[in-house]
Amino acid sequence: NNRVSSLLMGANEYDEWVNNDGFSNSSLRTGLVQDIYQRFDDDYDFIILLLNEPSIPENLSYYGRLIGVSNSIEGIGLSSYDFSSEYGSSGKLKALIQMTGLEYLKYGPALHELAHQWANFALPTHSVSSTGTNLTSFLFGSHWGFTGGNTKGQLGGFEQSSLVDNGQNSYSVGEFGTFANGGNGVPYNDLELYLMGMLPISEVADFDMFANITALDIVSSTFNFSAEDRTTFTPESLEELLGQREPSFEDSQKDFKILAIVLTDHPLSEEEWTKVDATVEWFSNPGDDGTYLYNFWEATRGIGTVTIQNN
């Protein structure tokens, strides 16, 4: 259906790629993409590699990963850069994504990984780790951590409306994840959509970010925590921190073209072709699929689209 391709590797090459994480090896990664550009034009914003695996291989530590190739957007907390020539692109390619399961484009974390092209480079978010009774708060980086939003975000964070201030730096919120909130089961929140260029900053609802977490107690579906620092962001304070987004919402790209390629050590069976083709068709469908999952169009409130094709 001209939606997805496969790249047939030798058994040893595929084993090296999967078991030694070839995607994270810059030499192997750039070499593979240079080969891809021998077959395909430089028309794609993203290249997504799908491992022909039923689930994440045991030697890999991630379900999905994005590696940035270029960025020219200002006002999202990220500097401009362009490594596209190393891959064989003349500046069109924004990022490479690897999904470590054949159907992870549908079940996640496809939305999550795409969000990393734009976020989180904006806020110095915090999360926690625990060893026995000891709790350590640390700078979290590329996810939202203990940050609120109009909804729980693709990159983590809690629902702002669930926040209860218990006094004396003690708070309660509804259940959430600090780095993710359930694959493709949640849409992008206001802040994510703004950073992606899908919303004007005026439509980002006020939210709180907590840092230096000193206590955390999870009771059923409620997270009770203490934090030394609380920062409330408004559209005005967010823009003061980051500067204006360029290009603005009015001029930002909202339609993206993706090349999806299955990496495999054997020719795909009819069942595998059918499965991955249906997954690609679902993710790029510009409409409501009627399930609890969100494709890209649904996750962006019908503002953004992706076209996935190989011709």
C-alpha positions in Angstrom: 0.0 0.0 0.0 3.1 2.3 -0.3 3.0 3.0 3.4 5.8 0.9 4.9 9.1 -0.7 3.7 11.3 -3.4 5.1 15.1 -3.5 5.3 16.4 -7.1 5.2 19.6 -7.5 7.2 21.8 -10.5 7.4 21.4 -12.6 10.6 24.7 -11.4 12.1 24.0 -7.8 11.2 20.5 -7.9 12.7 21.8 -9.6 15.8 24.5 -6.9 16.2 21.8 -4.2 15.7 19.4 -5.6 18.3 21.7 -7.1 20.9 24.3 -4.4 20.9 21.9 -1.5 20.3 23.1 -0.5 16.8 20.7 2.5 16.9 22.8 4.1 19.6 26.0 3.5 17.7 26.5 6.7 15.6 28.6 5.0 13.0 26.2 2.2 12.4 23.2 4.5 12.6 24.5 7.1 10.1 25.7 4.3 7.7 22.3 2.7 7.7 20.5 6.0 7.0 22.9 6.8 4.3 22.0 3.5 2.6 18.3 4.3 3.1 18.8 7.6 1.2 20.2 5.6 -1.7 16.6 4.3 -2.2 14.5 7.2 -1.0 14.4 10.9 -1.8 15.2 13.5 0.9 11.4 14.2 1.5 11.0 13.1 5.1 10.8 15.0 8.4 11.2 11.8 10.4 12.5 8.3 9.7 11.0 5.6 12.0 12.8 2.3 12.3 10.6 -0.6 13.6 12.3 -3.7 14.9 10.5 -6.9 13.7 10.0 -8.1 17.2 6.8 -8.9 19.1 8.0 -6.9 22.1 11.1 -5.1 23.4 14.2 -7.4 23.1 15.7 -8.3 26.5 19.0 -6.7 25.7 17.5 -3.3 25.0 16.5 -0.8 27.7 14.0 1.3 25.8 10.7 0.9 24.0 11.4 3.8 21.8 14.1 6.4 21.3 14.4 9.6 19.3 17.8 11.0 18.2 17.6 14.5 17.0 19.2 15.4 13.6 18.3 19.1 13.1 16.4 21.9 14.8 15.8 25.5 13.7 13.0 26.4 16.1 13.6 29.1 18.6 11.8 29.7 21.9 11.5 26.0 23.1 14.7 26.0 25.1 16.7 24.2 22.5 19.6 25.6 20.4 19.7 25.3 16.7 21.7 22.5 15.2 22.0 20.5 11.9 23.7 17.2 11.5 21.5 16.1 8.6 24.4 16.0 6.1 26.0 13.2 8.2 22.9 11.1 7.4 22.5 12.0 3.7 19.9 14.7 4.1 20.2 18.3 3.0 18.4 19.7 6.1 14.9 18.2 5.7 15.4 15.4 8.3 14.5 16.4 11.8 15.1 13.1 13.7 15.4 9.4 13.7 13.2 7.2 15.9 13.5 3.6 16.7 10.6 1.6 18.1 11.7 -1.8 19.5 8.5 -3.7 18.8 6.6 -4.1 15.5 3.4 -2.6 16.7 4.7 0.1 19.1 3.8 2.8 16.6 0.2 2.1 17.6 0.5 1.1 21.3 3.2 3.5 22.1 5.5 5.2 22.8 5.3 6.7 19.3 3.6 9.9 20.4 6.0 10.2 23.2 9.1 9.9 21.0 7.8 12.4 18.5 7.2 14.9 21.4 10.9 14.7 22.2 11.7 16.6 19.0 10.3 19.7 20.8 10.3 18.9 24.5 11.3 18.9 27.2 14.1 21.4 26.8 12.0 24.2 28.4 11.9 23.5 32.1 14.4 22.2 34.7 12.0 19.5 36.0 12.6 17.2 38.9 11.8 13.6 39.7 12.6 11.3 42.6 14.3 8.0 43.2 14.1 5.9 46.4 16.4 3.4 48.1 14.8 1.8 51.1 13.6 4.7 53.2 15.8 7.3 51.4 14.3 9.6 48.8 16.5 11.5 46.4 15.2 14.5 44.3 17.1 15.0 41.1 17.0 17.2 38.0 15.0 15.2 35.5 15.8 16.8 32.2 13.8 15.8 29.1 10.5 14.8 30.8 8.0 16.7 32.9 8.5 15.1 36.3 6.4 16.8 39.0 4.8 19.3 36.6 1.1 19.9 36.1 -0.8 20.3 32.9 -4.4 20.6 31.6 -4.1 16.8 31.2 -1.4 14.4 32.0 1.3 14.8 29.4 2.9 12.4 27.0 6.3 13.2 28.6 4.9 12.7 32.1 3.4 15.1 34.6 0.1 15.3 36.6 -3.3 16.8 35.9 -3.2 20.3 37.3 -6.9 20.2 38.4 -6.2 17.3 40.7 -3.7 19.3 42.8 -4.5 19.9 46.5 -2.3 22.2 48.6 -2.2 20.6 52.1 -0.1 23.4 53.6 3.4 23.4 54.8 4.8 22.5 51.4 2.7 19.3 51.3 0.6 18.5 48.2 -1.6 15.8 46.8 -2.3 15.0 43.1 -3.9 12.2 41.1 -1.8 9.2 40.0 0.7 10.1 37.3 4.0 9.1 35.7 7.1 11.4 36.0 8.3 10.5 32.5 5.3 8.9 30.7 1.6 8.3 31.2 0.7 5.2 29.3 1.9 4.9 25.8 -0.5 6.3 23.2 -3.3 6.2 25.8 -3.1 10.0 26.5 -3.1 13.0 24.2 -0.6 15.8 24.2 -1.2 18.5 26.8 -1.3 22.2 26.3 2.4 22.8 26.9 3.4 20.0 24.6 1.2 21.3 21.9 2.5 24.8 22.3 6.1 23.6 22.0 5.2 21.6 18.9 3.7 24.6 17.3 0.1 23.3 17.5 -1.3 25.9 20.0 -0.7 29.6 20.6 0.9 30.3 24.0 -2.3 32.1 25.1 -4.1 28.8 25.2 -1.6 27.1 27.6 -3.5 26.9 30.9 -1.5 27.9 34.1 0.4 25.1 35.7 2.7 24.4 38.6 6.2 22.8 38.5 7.6 21.3 41.8 11.3 20.8 42.5 13.4 19.5 45.4 10.9 16.8 46.3 11.5 15.7 50.0 8.8 13.1 50.5 6.5 10.9 48.4 3.8 8.6 49.6 1.6 6.8 47.1 -1.8 5.8 48.5 -4.1 4.0 46.0 -4.4 6.5 43.1 -3.2 9.5 45.0 0.3 10.8 45.1 1.1 12.7 48.4 4.4 14.6 48.3 6.4 17.4 49.8 8.4 19.9 47.8 10.6 22.8 48.7 10.0 24.7 45.5 6.8 25.5 43.6 6.8 27.6 40.5 3.5 28.6 38.8 3.8 29.3 35.1 1.4 31.5 33.1 1.6 32.1 29.4 3.3 35.3 30.1 6.0 33.9 32.5 6.6 31.0 30.2 7.3 33.3 27.2 9.4 35.5 29.4 11.5 32.4 30.3 11.8 31.0 26.8 11.3 34.0 24.5 8.8 33.9 21.6 8.5 30.7 19.6 9.8 31.2 16.1 8.1 30.2 13.9 5.0 31.2 15.7 1.8 29.1 16.0 0.5 30.8 12.9 3.5 29.9 10.8 4.6 26.6 12.3 4.8 23.3 10.5 1.8 21.1 11.4 1.9 18.4 8.7 4.8 16.0 8.7 6.1 13.3 6.4 7.4 10.0 7.9 9.3 7.1 6.3 8.6 3.9 8.2 11.0 1.0 7.8 10.9 -2.4 9.4 14.3 -3.8 10.3 14.2 -7.6 10.0 16.5 -10.7 9.6 14.0 -12.5 7.4 11.5 -11.6 4.7 8.3 -10.4 6.4 5.5 -12.8 6.3 2.1 -11.9 5.0 0.9 -11.7 8.6 3.8 -9.3 9.6 3.2 -7.1 6.6 -0.5 -6.9 7.4 0.1 -6.1 11.0 2.6 -3.3 10.5 0.7 -1.8 7.6 -2.4 -1.6 9.7 -0.4 0.0 12.5 1.0 2.6 10.1 -2.4 3.3 8.6 -3.9 3.8 12.0 -1.2 6.2 13.3 -1.5 8.4 10.3 -5.3 8.4 10.0 -6.6 12.0 10.1 -9.7 11.0 12.1 -11.1 9.6 15.3 -10.6 5.8 15.5 -13.1 5.3 18.2 -10.8 3.5 20.7 -9.0 4.6 23.9 -5.8 5.1 21.9 -4.7 8.3 20.3 -3.3 8.5 16.8 -1.3 11.6 15.9 -4.3 13.6 14.6 -6.3 12.8 17.7 -3.4 13.6 20.1 -3.0 17.0 18.5 -6.8 17.8 18.6 -7.0 17.5 14.9 -4.5 20.2 14.3 -1.5 18.1 13.2 -1.2 15.3 10.7 1.5 12.8 9.6 1.8 11.2 6.2 3.5 7.9 6.2 4.4 6.7 2.8 7.4 5.2 0.9 7.0 6.7 -2.6 
